Amino acid sequence: MPIELLQLIFSHTFLIVGEILFLSALLHMVYQRRTPTSMIAWLLAIILLPHLAVPLYFILGSRKRRASPKTKSMFSLRSVTDLPLEEANPIDGVLRANGIPGGTRGNRFALYTDGTEAHTALMQQIDNAQESIFISTYVFNNDAVTAQLVRALTRKAQEGVEIKILIDSLGSLLLYCFQHPLKKLRQAGGKVSFFMPILKMPLRNYINLRNHRKIYLFDRHIVLTGGMNLSAEYLGPLPDSGRWNDLLFLIEGPAVFHYLEIFASDWAYASGHIMPITMDTVPPGHGDAYIQVVPSGPDIARDALFEALICAIYTAQKRIWIVTPYFVPVTSLQEALIIAHHKGVDVKLITPYESNHLLADLVRSSYMRELMEAGVEVALYKGSMLHAKAILFDDSGAMLGSVNIDNRSLLLNYEVVSFAYSVPIISEVNVWMEKLLENSHHAMKPAGTMRRLAENLLRIIAPQL
């Protein structure tokens, strides 16, 4: 067969396959009822770089997944001791309407805003554990801090404590590729699984759907959770001026049962082994904190967390204070914040002067300038990297956990937060936020014409961040 004919057949086949994939991507977008902003961003990318953007869309462009042997199935939390709805916080009611169990009283709560204190609390809980230690994290680095942690976990495994560790394979890519530091722990009986192992099962994994949850469970009745991953960047035995600013908090009480259910669901998917969780394992009360646990992600049927967040912004009467390392909000959230400010609500955004992601900093600038032009206070924290995630609503609610204010955290990743409705917790978070405000710049550098054009243009890629 002449070479010219082969080239003609190949070029036509390539063109036809490309058109089929383009139409498939377009139909998939329409079928999923994506937002116009997201559709425009993907269509522009496909038009400009079709052979790159179309495959990327099928890897990165999906959110909620249909249940199948290759995907993590939907799950729902079971109600424990819901507070009567007439006594519940309005946010609690919105979450219940979306299938999230109501908040529970009878919890003990402790907040750690310092990496040294957090490390002490973590190691103490490991030492005190008698039956089980379950850990789920996005980042598990191989450094001096985690080496000490692995040694402690190995010792507990040798003592007969059940050890299960779930690590996101992309967030901890080096450890996933080079797992030697986990060898002794596994030999001692500890179980380690990686969430969506990229190299092992590339066709069943979705790079954009990562497990960003941080859940550290001890004996099924105490949990440490928040924004801190496991590495020297977040916590350690000695003070470090360069350590990131983040939050870790402890819950003991019935709310821990929901963290246990979330971990069990993630573990079953990653390891293939089911953890039986019965209602008789609900921890007894140990305090009076009113807490509601809210997972979000592809394994939750509705966007309950996002809906509750929007509702809380619109119903706030006094203030909305947000701490987040990355601020790339969807349009509806940005508009809600501006409307809240126009209503007279004290809206404050506290975010790093510079984060650890240059692209995120460039993309966020346009949104932050829009808030400032509307009169919203934007505080740029001057200390070391601010990685904490927290929101205060009036004096009645605080949201703490792993969720950033960006499209990825709110609508893509597997995440978990706790809404705390108790005055002592809200007051403690308030004091911490006031300290951040004292150490912040309260103005952005003016943008020239080219800078402003570039910032606004980067909004196109915001839905993919």
Helices and strands as residue ranges (DSSP letters): H 3-31, H 36-48, H 50-60, G 85-87, H 90-97, E 104-112, H 115-128, E 132-137, H 144-158, E 162-168, H 173-177, G 180-182, H 183-187, E 191-195, E 215-218, E 222-226, E 248-252, H 256-271, G 279-281, E 289-296, H 304-315, E 319-323, E 327-328, H 331-342, E 346-352, H 358-374, E 377-381, E 390-393, E 397-401, E 405-406, H 407-411, E 415-420, H 423-438, E 440-441, H 449-457, G 458-464
